[in-house]
Amino acid sequence: MKFIKEIIGRICALWAALLFVATLLIILIPFLLFSYPVSDPKKTKRFAAIARVWMGIYLPLIGCPLIVRGRKNFAPGETYIVVCNHNSFMDVPISYPAIPGGNKTIAKIEMAKIPLFGMIYKTGSVLVDRKSDVSRKESYLQMRRVLDMGLNMCLYAEGTRNLTDQPLKSFHDGAFRLAMDSGKAIVPSLIFNTKKVLPASKPFFLMPHKMEMHFLPPVHVQPGDTTQALKERVFEIMYDYYTKNTPPNPLKGA
């Protein structure tokens, strides 16, 4: 049975890869016509709308439909720092179109070098070279500019994928320092089941499964808050919600 599952996972991964390339070539047309020629924030807002259509078609076709809960927690006209957990490479393709309105996410600069895909990747991202202190400082300033433009900023507070057996890894300071400096509220967000779809332990493997993304009520910066206090408050909220809404032994067999 395990052998059959491995074969199915590889076949599904091949189908997903081929379909991704095919749909990418199709959405490049509206992207180049309506998004790429204009400047931000209009550029990012138009791309986000295109991405929602793209993933709304692509994800069900690979057997991984996405259910989104809590979009009502984004007040019209407000911009937020969206803090997500990070379990899989599938997290970015679902979180970007799931977040209401225009938004950017912090992303590795290496991916922007991929032909064709790199143009799209750069539009929805604040790029950072993690090996460069200068790049990290510049990316922080860019995130401030994203918020000032009226766009949401999405960060994965764990930094890298959670490969541990714990629900969440410890959080980095960046998202919470950004909230303190900008005064913007944080929307805690939990992604479910992406580790089952794209497990880190299995290269070129995809198992169809329903995925979910839940947006929780905004956490506002309080008088007297520190970066550490805000980080701990958001971590506790996300940890409690994730553990209460995940079946027992969620990482077993991942």
C-alpha positions in Angstrom: 0.0 0.0 0.0 2.9 2.4 0.9 4.5 1.6 -2.5 1.3 2.4 -4.4 1.0 5.7 -2.4 4.5 6.6 -3.4 3.7 6.0 -7.1 0.5 8.0 -6.9 2.4 10.9 -5.2 4.9 11.0 -8.0 2.3 10.9 -10.7 0.3 13.7 -9.0 3.5 15.8 -8.7 4.2 15.4 -12.4 0.6 16.4 -13.2 0.8 19.4 -10.9 4.1 20.5 -12.4 2.9 20.3 -16.0 -0.4 22.0 -15.2 1.5 24.8 -13.3 3.6 25.5 -16.4 0.6 25.4 -18.7 -1.5 27.7 -16.5 1.5 30.0 -15.9 1.8 30.6 -19.7 -1.9 31.4 -19.9 -2.0 33.9 -17.1 1.1 35.6 -18.4 -1.1 37.2 -21.0 -3.4 39.1 -18.6 -0.4 39.8 -16.3 1.6 41.4 -19.1 -1.4 43.3 -20.4 -2.9 44.6 -17.2 -0.5 44.3 -14.3 3.1 44.4 -15.4 3.0 47.8 -17.3 1.6 49.8 -14.4 3.3 50.9 -11.1 2.5 50.0 -7.5 0.1 49.7 -5.8 -2.1 49.2 -8.8 0.4 46.7 -10.2 0.2 44.4 -7.2 -3.6 44.8 -6.7 -4.2 43.7 -10.3 -1.8 40.8 -10.0 -3.5 39.6 -6.8 -6.8 39.6 -8.7 -5.2 37.5 -11.5 -3.6 35.2 -9.0 -6.9 34.5 -7.3 -8.4 33.3 -10.6 -5.2 31.3 -11.4 -5.1 29.4 -8.1 -8.9 29.2 -8.0 -8.6 27.0 -11.2 -5.3 25.4 -10.6 -5.7 24.1 -7.0 -8.9 22.1 -7.6 -7.5 20.6 -10.8 -4.6 19.1 -8.8 -7.0 17.8 -6.2 -6.1 20.4 -3.5 -9.0 22.8 -3.1 -8.6 25.6 -0.7 -11.1 26.7 2.0 -10.5 30.2 3.4 -12.1 31.3 6.7 -12.1 34.7 8.4 -11.7 37.1 5.5 -14.2 39.3 7.5 -11.3 40.1 9.9 -9.9 42.4 7.2 -11.7 45.8 7.6 -12.2 47.7 4.3 -9.7 50.4 3.8 -7.2 49.0 6.4 -3.9 47.4 5.8 -2.4 44.7 7.9 0.7 42.6 8.6 -0.4 39.0 8.0 1.6 36.5 10.1 1.4 32.9 8.9 2.8 29.5 10.0 5.0 27.8 7.4 5.0 24.1 6.8 5.4 23.6 3.1 6.4 25.1 -0.3 2.6 25.1 -0.9 2.1 27.9 1.6 2.9 30.9 -0.6 0.8 29.8 -3.6 -2.3 29.6 -1.3 -1.7 32.5 1.1 -1.0 35.1 -1.5 -4.4 34.8 -3.3 -6.2 34.1 -0.1 -5.3 37.4 1.5 -7.9 40.0 0.6 -6.8 42.9 -1.5 -3.3 43.6 -2.8 -0.5 42.2 -0.8 3.2 41.2 -0.9 5.1 38.6 0.9 8.8 38.4 1.9 10.5 36.0 -0.4 14.0 34.6 -1.3 15.7 36.5 -4.1 16.9 33.3 -5.8 13.4 32.4 -7.1 13.2 35.7 -9.0 15.9 34.4 -11.4 13.6 31.8 -12.9 12.6 32.8 -16.5 9.0 34.1 -16.9 8.0 33.0 -13.4 10.5 35.4 -12.0 8.5 38.4 -13.3 5.4 37.3 -11.5 7.3 36.3 -8.4 8.9 39.8 -8.1 5.5 41.5 -8.5 4.1 39.8 -5.4 7.2 39.9 -3.3 9.6 41.9 -1.3 12.8 40.1 -2.2 15.6 39.4 0.3 19.0 37.9 0.1 19.3 36.3 3.5 23.1 36.1 3.1 23.3 39.9 2.9 22.9 42.2 5.8 22.4 45.1 3.4 19.6 43.2 1.6 17.8 42.4 4.9 17.9 46.0 6.0 16.6 47.2 2.6 13.8 44.6 2.6 12.6 46.0 5.9 12.4 49.5 4.5 10.5 48.0 1.5 8.0 46.4 3.8 7.3 49.7 5.4 6.8 51.2 1.9 4.4 48.3 1.0 2.2 49.2 4.1 2.4 52.9 3.2 1.1 52.1 -0.3 -2.1 50.6 1.2 -1.0 47.0 0.6 -1.0 44.1 3.1 2.3 42.6 4.0 2.6 38.8 4.6 5.4 37.3 6.7 6.1 33.8 7.8 7.3 34.4 11.4 9.0 31.1 11.8 11.4 32.1 9.1 11.7 28.8 7.3 9.5 25.7 7.0 8.7 24.0 10.2 10.3 20.6 10.0 10.0 19.8 13.7 7.3 17.8 15.4 6.0 20.9 17.2 2.9 22.8 15.9 4.9 26.0 15.6 8.6 26.9 15.7 9.7 30.0 17.6 9.0 33.3 15.9 11.5 35.8 14.6 11.2 39.5 15.5 10.7 41.0 12.0 6.9 41.0 11.7 6.4 42.3 15.2 9.1 45.0 14.9 7.3 46.1 11.7 4.0 46.3 13.6 5.6 48.3 16.4 7.2 50.8 13.9 4.2 51.1 11.6 1.4 50.9 14.1 -0.4 48.4 11.8 -2.3 45.5 13.4 -1.3 41.9 12.9 -3.7 39.3 11.4 -2.7 35.9 12.8 -3.2 33.3 10.1 -3.1 29.5 10.2 -2.5 27.3 7.2 -3.6 23.6 7.5 -2.7 20.4 5.5 0.0 21.8 3.2 2.5 19.5 4.8 0.3 16.6 3.8 0.2 17.9 0.2 3.9 18.6 -0.2 5.9 16.9 2.6 9.4 18.1 2.9 10.7 14.6 3.4 9.6 13.4 0.0 11.1 15.1 -3.1 8.9 15.4 -6.2 5.8 14.1 -4.3 2.3 15.6 -4.1 -0.7 14.0 -2.4 -4.1 15.6 -3.2 -5.8 16.9 -0.1 -8.1 19.7 1.0 -6.2 22.7 2.4 -7.4 25.5 4.6 -6.3 29.0 5.6 -7.9 30.7 8.6 -7.6 34.4 9.4 -8.0 35.3 13.0 -9.1 38.7 14.5 -6.5 41.4 14.3 -4.0 41.9 17.1 -3.4 45.6 17.7 -0.3 47.1 19.2 -1.1 48.2 22.8 0.3 51.1 24.8 3.5 49.9 26.5 3.9 46.9 24.1 7.4 45.7 23.2 8.4 43.7 20.2 8.9 40.7 22.5 5.5 41.1 24.2 3.7 41.4 20.9 5.5 38.4 19.5 4.6 36.2 22.5 1.0 37.3 22.4 0.6 36.4 18.7 2.5 33.2 19.1 0.2 32.1 21.9 -2.9 32.9 19.9 -1.7 31.0 16.9 -0.4 28.0 18.9 -3.7 27.6 20.7 -5.8 27.9 17.6 -3.7 25.6 15.6 -3.6 22.8 18.2 -7.4 23.1 18.9 -8.2 22.9 15.1 -5.8 20.2 14.1 -6.6 16.5 14.4 -4.4 14.4 16.7 -1.0 13.4 15.4 -1.2 15.8 12.4 2.5 15.2 11.5 2.3 11.5 11.5 3.5 10.1 8.2 4.2 13.5 6.8 
